[in-house]
């Protein structure tokens, strides 16, 4: 496959290739709820757990996904860019205190309370 088409097979934060279709989540860089669109420039392909981590606000949830994903500094920087665009606080590994005011229902922590 060409280099250009190979980009679409790779996950935006980790850079790893997707192994199967069920792993792929399409994330709105700027959520529709705050004015984002479905245009290609506003979409990025990520792994399901990365998608959860972009939206997560609960510290235990964040720690759990970080532990599972084992992101390096570059990957964490990419993740934090997406978190900021989604109105989430960036993850600071030194000081994980991420209480946040709003949330769009993406994460499992919300599903438990509904």
C-alpha positions in Angstrom: 0.0 0.0 0.0 1.1 3.6 -0.6 2.4 5.8 2.2 -0.7 8.0 1.9 -3.2 5.2 2.4 -1.1 3.8 5.2 -1.8 7.0 7.2 -5.5 6.1 7.3 -4.8 2.7 8.8 -2.9 4.3 11.8 -4.4 5.5 15.1 -4.0 9.2 15.6 -2.5 9.2 19.1 -0.4 6.0 19.2 0.5 5.8 15.5 -0.1 2.0 15.7 -2.0 0.3 12.9 -5.6 -0.7 13.6 -6.0 -4.5 13.8 -9.7 -4.6 13.1 -12.6 -2.4 12.4 -14.1 -2.6 15.9 -11.1 -0.9 17.3 -11.7 2.3 15.3 -13.5 5.2 16.8 -14.1 8.4 15.0 -13.6 11.4 17.3 -14.7 15.0 16.6 -11.7 17.2 17.5 -14.1 20.0 18.3 -17.3 18.3 19.7 -20.5 19.0 17.8 -22.0 20.2 21.1 -19.7 23.2 21.1 -19.9 24.0 17.5 -17.8 21.3 15.8 -18.8 19.8 12.5 -18.7 16.4 10.7 -16.2 17.8 8.2 -13.2 15.7 7.5 -10.8 18.3 9.1 -12.6 17.9 12.4 -12.4 14.1 12.5 -9.7 11.8 13.7 -9.5 8.0 14.0 -8.5 6.7 17.4 -8.6 3.5 19.4 -11.7 3.0 21.6 -9.7 3.3 24.9 -8.0 6.5 23.6 -11.5 7.9 22.8 -12.6 7.2 26.3 -9.4 8.8 27.6 -10.0 12.0 25.5 -13.4 12.5 27.2 -12.7 11.1 30.7 -12.9 13.4 33.7 -12.7 10.8 36.6 -9.2 10.4 37.9 -9.5 6.7 38.5 -10.8 6.2 34.9 -7.9 8.3 33.5 -5.3 6.4 35.6 -6.8 3.0 34.5 -6.6 3.9 30.7 -3.2 5.5 31.1 -1.9 2.3 32.7 -3.4 0.1 30.0 -2.2 2.3 27.1 1.3 3.2 28.4 1.5 6.3 26.2 5.0 7.9 25.7 5.5 11.7 26.1 4.8 12.3 22.4 1.6 10.3 22.5 0.5 12.0 25.7 1.0 15.4 24.0 -1.2 14.4 21.1 -3.8 13.1 23.5 -3.7 16.4 25.5 -4.2 18.4 22.3 -7.4 16.4 21.6 -8.5 16.8 25.3 -8.1 20.6 25.1 -10.1 20.8 21.9 -12.8 18.8 23.6 -12.8 21.2 26.6 -11.1 18.7 28.9 -8.1 19.6 31.1 -4.8 18.2 29.8 -3.5 15.2 31.7 -0.5 16.1 33.9 1.1 12.9 35.0 2.8 14.7 37.9 -0.5 16.0 39.3 -3.6 14.0 38.4 -6.3 16.3 39.6 -8.8 16.6 36.8 -12.2 17.5 38.2 -14.1 19.1 35.3 -17.5 20.7 35.0 -19.1 19.1 32.0 -19.1 16.0 30.0 -20.9 14.5 27.0 -21.7 11.0 28.2 -18.9 9.3 26.4 -17.2 7.5 29.2 -18.0 4.4 31.2 -18.0 6.3 34.4 -21.1 8.2 33.3 -22.9 5.1 32.0 -22.6 3.6 35.5 -24.5 6.5 37.0 -27.3 6.9 34.4 
